[in-house]
């Protein structure tokens, strides 16, 4: 299938088959796609936590409106954003880039200085919100990558972030949960949504042009 056909195939699966696990190579491929995706200034200001432990996922389900996909899927990806931009975090990414490329660039170093002068001094909540928006870019990539692998994925904001942070010990790592993404396979005979037509606004209502 081409990309648009894949997007027509995917949907927010409501009932996943708990007996059918996603192969690890497919999970790895989805994660790698997220790792390679775009982020502002290339800072990658979020991390992925992949939860397979059944007991931990039961705890998460309890603070996620008891949504069955959390435990019926075989993997739960948690997108967790930096709680703030710090000089150490910014410098780490710039130093990593220099090490990987094997040289320093004057313009690149000037840009580092610009970010160091701007980001660490901002309000921590504003910085977290910026980082969280980068995590959503990764989420979009994950949804497309999962479809390319024939894997169902259901993005979820319906959970208690503070409780999830506590369950996974995220605050101690300087992280805050943003969104969760169960991975699995649809159980077609038990999912009321599976055969319903995908409905989106037509381009006449969705796209405008400035010429």
FENPEQUI-V324132 format. One record per residue. N is the residue number from 1. RES is the residue in one small letter. PHI is phi as a letter, one per 20 degrees, with the letter a starting at -180 (999 if undefined). PSI is psi in whole degrees, 0 to 359 (999 if undefined). Layout:
n=N res=RES phi=PHI psi=PSI
n=N res=RES phi=PHI psi=PSI
This chain:
n=1 res=x phi=999 psi=145
n=2 res=x phi=f psi=177
n=3 res=x phi=g psi=313
n=4 res=x phi=f psi=327
n=5 res=x phi=f psi=322
n=6 res=x phi=f psi=320
n=7 res=x phi=f psi=330
n=8 res=x phi=f psi=328
n=9 res=x phi=f psi=320
n=10 res=x phi=f psi=152
n=11 res=x phi=b psi=169
n=12 res=x phi=f psi=89
n=13 res=x phi=g psi=130
n=14 res=x phi=e psi=333
n=15 res=x phi=c psi=114
n=16 res=x phi=d psi=153
n=17 res=x phi=e psi=110
n=18 res=x phi=f psi=348
n=19 res=x phi=e psi=356
n=20 res=x phi=c psi=108
n=21 res=x phi=e psi=147
n=22 res=x phi=f psi=126
n=23 res=x phi=g psi=146
n=24 res=x phi=f psi=327
n=25 res=x phi=f psi=328
n=26 res=x phi=f psi=319
n=27 res=x phi=f psi=314
n=28 res=x phi=g psi=320
n=29 res=x phi=f psi=319
n=30 res=x phi=f psi=316
n=31 res=x phi=f psi=319
n=32 res=x phi=f psi=323
n=33 res=x phi=f psi=319
n=34 res=x phi=f psi=319
n=35 res=x phi=f psi=326
n=36 res=x phi=e psi=354
n=37 res=x phi=f psi=170
n=38 res=x phi=f psi=144
n=39 res=x phi=b psi=156
n=40 res=x phi=f psi=125
n=41 res=x phi=m psi=14
n=42 res=x phi=m psi=23
n=43 res=x phi=e psi=343
n=44 res=x phi=l psi=60
n=45 res=x phi=e psi=39
n=46 res=x phi=b psi=165
n=47 res=x phi=c psi=162
n=48 res=x phi=d psi=134
n=49 res=x phi=d psi=119
n=50 res=x phi=e psi=115
n=51 res=x phi=d psi=119
n=52 res=x phi=d psi=343
n=53 res=x phi=g psi=120
n=54 res=x phi=f psi=321
n=55 res=x phi=f psi=319
n=56 res=x phi=f psi=320
n=57 res=x phi=f psi=329
n=58 res=x phi=f psi=320
n=59 res=x phi=f psi=319
n=60 res=x phi=f psi=320
n=61 res=x phi=g psi=321
n=62 res=x phi=f psi=335
n=63 res=x phi=d psi=14
n=64 res=x phi=c psi=46
n=65 res=x phi=l psi=23
n=66 res=x phi=l psi=36
n=67 res=x phi=f psi=123
n=68 res=x phi=f psi=334
n=69 res=x phi=f psi=333
n=70 res=x phi=f psi=323
n=71 res=x phi=d psi=336
n=72 res=x phi=f psi=328
n=73 res=x phi=f psi=160
n=74 res=x phi=e psi=339
n=75 res=x phi=c psi=142
n=76 res=x phi=c psi=117
n=77 res=x phi=e psi=126
n=78 res=x phi=d psi=123
n=79 res=x phi=e psi=118
n=80 res=x phi=c psi=121
n=81 res=x phi=e psi=155
n=82 res=x phi=g psi=141
n=83 res=x phi=f psi=348
n=84 res=x phi=a psi=159
n=85 res=x phi=e psi=127
n=86 res=x phi=c psi=162
n=87 res=x phi=g psi=320
n=88 res=x phi=f psi=318
n=89 res=x phi=f psi=318
n=90 res=x phi=f psi=313
n=91 res=x phi=f psi=324
n=92 res=x phi=g psi=315
n=93 res=x phi=f psi=322
n=94 res=x phi=f psi=320
n=95 res=x phi=f psi=320
n=96 res=x phi=f psi=317
n=97 res=x phi=f psi=315
n=98 res=x phi=f psi=318
n=99 res=x phi=f psi=316
n=100 res=x phi=f psi=324
n=101 res=x phi=e psi=341
n=102 res=x phi=n psi=16
n=103 res=x phi=a psi=164
n=104 res=x phi=d psi=143
n=105 res=x phi=d psi=133
n=106 res=x phi=f psi=316
n=107 res=x phi=f psi=321
n=108 res=x phi=f psi=318
n=109 res=x phi=f psi=326
n=110 res=x phi=f psi=324
n=111 res=x phi=f psi=323
n=112 res=x phi=g psi=312
n=113 res=x phi=f psi=323
n=114 res=x phi=f psi=314
n=115 res=x phi=f psi=320
n=116 res=x phi=f psi=330
n=117 res=x phi=f psi=340
n=118 res=x phi=d psi=304
n=119 res=x phi=f psi=308
n=120 res=x phi=f psi=336
n=121 res=x phi=e psi=352
n=122 res=x phi=f psi=164
n=123 res=x phi=g psi=137
n=124 res=x phi=f psi=323
n=125 res=x phi=f psi=320
n=126 res=x phi=f psi=320
n=127 res=x phi=f psi=320
n=128 res=x phi=f psi=316
n=129 res=x phi=f psi=322
n=130 res=x phi=f psi=315
n=131 res=x phi=f psi=322
n=132 res=x phi=f psi=323
n=133 res=x phi=f psi=329
n=134 res=x phi=f psi=324
n=135 res=x phi=f psi=326
n=136 res=x phi=f psi=329
n=137 res=x phi=f psi=315
n=138 res=x phi=f psi=323
n=139 res=x phi=g psi=314
n=140 res=x phi=g psi=317
n=141 res=x phi=f psi=319
n=142 res=x phi=f psi=321
n=143 res=x phi=f psi=318
n=144 res=x phi=f psi=317
n=145 res=x phi=f psi=321
n=146 res=x phi=f psi=317
n=147 res=x phi=f psi=320
n=148 res=x phi=f psi=332
n=149 res=x phi=e psi=2
n=150 res=x phi=m psi=28
n=151 res=x phi=d psi=138
n=152 res=x phi=e psi=143
n=153 res=x phi=b psi=134
n=154 res=x phi=c psi=104
n=155 res=x phi=f psi=138
n=156 res=x phi=c psi=125
n=157 res=x phi=d psi=355
n=158 res=x phi=e psi=74
n=159 res=x phi=b psi=166
n=160 res=x phi=e psi=105
n=161 res=x phi=g psi=318
n=162 res=x phi=f psi=320
n=163 res=x phi=f psi=320
n=164 res=x phi=f psi=320
n=165 res=x phi=g psi=321
n=166 res=x phi=f psi=315
n=167 res=x phi=g psi=319
n=168 res=x phi=e psi=359
n=169 res=x phi=m psi=38
n=170 res=x phi=f psi=322
n=171 res=x phi=f psi=326
n=172 res=x phi=f psi=339
n=173 res=x phi=e psi=5
n=174 res=x phi=m psi=32
n=175 res=x phi=c psi=156
n=176 res=x phi=c psi=136
n=177 res=x phi=f psi=145
n=178 res=x phi=d psi=305
n=179 res=x phi=b psi=156
n=180 res=x phi=c psi=153
n=181 res=x phi=c psi=98
n=182 res=x phi=f psi=142
n=183 res=x phi=d psi=137
n=184 res=x phi=a psi=207
n=185 res=x phi=c psi=134
n=186 res=x phi=f psi=140
n=187 res=x phi=d psi=92
n=188 res=x phi=f psi=324
n=189 res=x phi=f psi=356
n=190 res=x phi=c psi=3
n=191 res=x phi=d psi=111
n=192 res=x phi=f psi=339
n=193 res=x phi=e psi=343
n=194 res=x phi=g psi=322
n=195 res=x phi=d psi=6
n=196 res=x phi=e psi=145
n=197 res=x phi=f psi=137
n=198 res=x phi=f psi=128
n=199 res=x phi=d psi=125
n=200 res=x phi=c psi=152
n=201 res=x phi=f psi=143
n=202 res=x phi=f psi=161
n=203 res=x phi=g psi=328
n=204 res=x phi=f psi=337
n=205 res=x phi=d psi=353
n=206 res=x phi=d psi=330
n=207 res=x phi=d psi=133
n=208 res=x phi=c psi=156
n=209 res=x phi=c psi=143
n=210 res=x phi=d psi=111
n=211 res=x phi=d psi=999
